[in-house]
């Protein structure tokens, strides 16, 4: 369970952003439309046609007022009403088509974005995950991506429709009466200045909102994963306090943005209303003087009402857009993350399996430059040899095997397999040659079959069962309610520790790698289960180069060699009895483990 501080950082970041901070992420988001230009163009055409039809009803109203009512020409009424009905029908037909096409476009684009994010996560180095909480990463993939979707679902459609409406109505206003049109535009500079101020302020607020949302998601994932510890230590009240503190910080961040919106939105409506007042003041005089008909004034006011609707719509979209763009920055952080472990240019994939001879040649490594973990370690392991890694906590045992898997690369020196530097091998090929059974085996939330088949998705039932039998797992699997198709829950919670380890061993056996890493479990298990696991390990390691991270030294009588690490160096190398007789580090560890 993570106990990182959730308090404010010493150096506060400003909530106010530069006016154009959001432009780059917006342009980057819009690039996802490029592969679907045809569909976007048809959607835009439908939006334009639907918008054009909105300009017709005010003309029909003008005809009714001036040419039907005042001129007392009832013959024109059916034509005016027909024009009105026709405009409504055509408008909504195009609107229906636009909605359908826009939904297809947005879901296609969002799928592309999600696929790219997940692909990026699959390719990132292990260090990316070790330096971030699972909940925080999940927040970027789920919550932040959902907010980016709003750009395509509501943002683009709203902005395009609003701009088309503004352009069409502005043209009509100037055609009708340029003086009234000029008066109606007087509030526009104030609206633009206000929008610029709001954008620069709210974008920073939404950055904080996304940050607090990620912290809350990270905590929830942590708290739910550790619920057994919380219950065991009776710390429910403490966890409730932590949750409420994070939830309050998230709520407060949202409230800041909402307070800003509560000032901005009514202010924009007020400025728009002043434009209408100006038109009524000047237009009434024009009608009285006979320079403007009543129908023309009503027509102008109708268009003016339509004119301010898209302006208000743009303000609302801008509000949503800033939230979405703040989220997009966090999504792009994932897409832009640099892979620390990559294939060298033009690396080729060998056509054969490796033999399994491994050498660490003056290997040096550190997670932090000031804290070296491996200090020029050199050791050779022959193909098919079974070696155990022993040493105090922090000696470098797990790090050594992470380097072998290329979860990290050595800072200096080399890791060599069959005489070839592993950095000259494709990462995918290298990891296909190595199987790993972890101290706490990870099983997916699925069936026993799905978890074993993870070793080879193309394996048939015969190979599946053969691997399970070799791992001493077939018997207990068949005793489960649905055998291999039994659902085992998150992390295999429905299985015992010994059962999970045997399923994990079966998975590696199905993979059939020439090199095996076995991190010996320290959990208390009964004698019968331990015997079965020992038999499974023997099957797993037979004929394979094997590295065993040993926790119980009494189990190491049968390994070919024991490598003793201390302080990032190889300090002893030999068999169990030989190392005990030397009275060195290994003997000290053995005596400490078995002293009463």
PyMOL commands that set and color helices and strands:
alter all, ss='L'
color gray80, all
select helices_A, chain A and resi 21-53+56-70+75-123+126-130+134-176+178-184+188-225+227-232+236-288+294-335+397-404+422-424+427-432+448-453+461-470+474-478+483-485+490-492+497-511+527-541+553-555+576-582+585-594
alter helices_A, ss='H'
color red, helices_A
select strands_A, chain A and resi 358-368+371-381+386-391+412-417+420-421+434-437+515-519+545-549+561-566+569-574
alter strands_A, ss='S'
color yellow, strands_A
deselect
rebuild
show_as cartoon
